[in-house]
Amino acid sequence: MQHTSTQDTFVGLFVASGIVGLFFLAMQVSNLSSFTEHDSYTITARFSNSGGLKVKSPVSAAGVKVGRVSAISFDPKTYESVVQMNIDSQYNTLPDDTTASVFTAGLLGEQYVNLEPGGSDDYLKNGGKIEITQSAIILEKALGQFLFKSAEEKK
């Protein structure tokens, strides 16, 4: 059986396109798919527990991605997690009484910040703070409380 250079070229192109496809799939899974920075403004929220939230985790409102987490730090005075978020400037009409919650998405347990807009006529601006937050639900803690409560009821 003879191999022609045309067959070798097609096989090479097929393998190269497979490698490129795997690269883009890996970028999508790792939340690194956006190489460009959009115009955005920064807001912060404080959580008693930010769970497995990571830098570059999505920030969404009504199921639509409106930004990304840009930094997570620990405040040694209040013992809270301070989460900084970059919100795309096209979503500059979030009321200043918006609430933030840490939720889990998907089977892999990726965590994200969900914003629930309030009813205020004033909007969050660059450097704004979200005052009302709900921390991540830690499965181990919830399970421990359930088991402790069921043990109490049996007594």
Phi, psi and omega in degrees: 000127182262141175259133178258161180293334178293317178297316179298322179294315179297319178296317178298316178296321179296315179295317180297317179293327176296319179294317178297318178298317177296322179298311180293326176296317178296323179292322179294316182294324184270008179061027178251017188288339180265109180276337184259148176266131177267163172297131183210168173232156187254134172230160179233155176216147179249132180236144175289335176207117180268005176059226181265023179298140182232160172300139184080005173295148181290152170242126183230158174223126182056033178082003181253131179290120182248354180179193180219154173288129182255335180199148175227128180222169181249129177267109184290346179276318182258353182059040179242159174270126180256117184251121177261134182233137172262118181255131179303138186296340177291343178255054184268016180246030175282124181299154183285355174256026176296144176253152180235137178226149175262119181242167177248135180238142171075175182285336181278352176080026177296132181259150181213165177261127177253129179257131175247109181297144177267205184243011183290153176272349178265146185250155174293138179239175178305128182087002181292159181238138174267121186274325185260117182227158174231123184287169178294145175272119181269118186302317182297319180293315180296319179294319178298318178295321179297314181294321179295318180294319180291328177291323177296319182292331181286340181285000000 
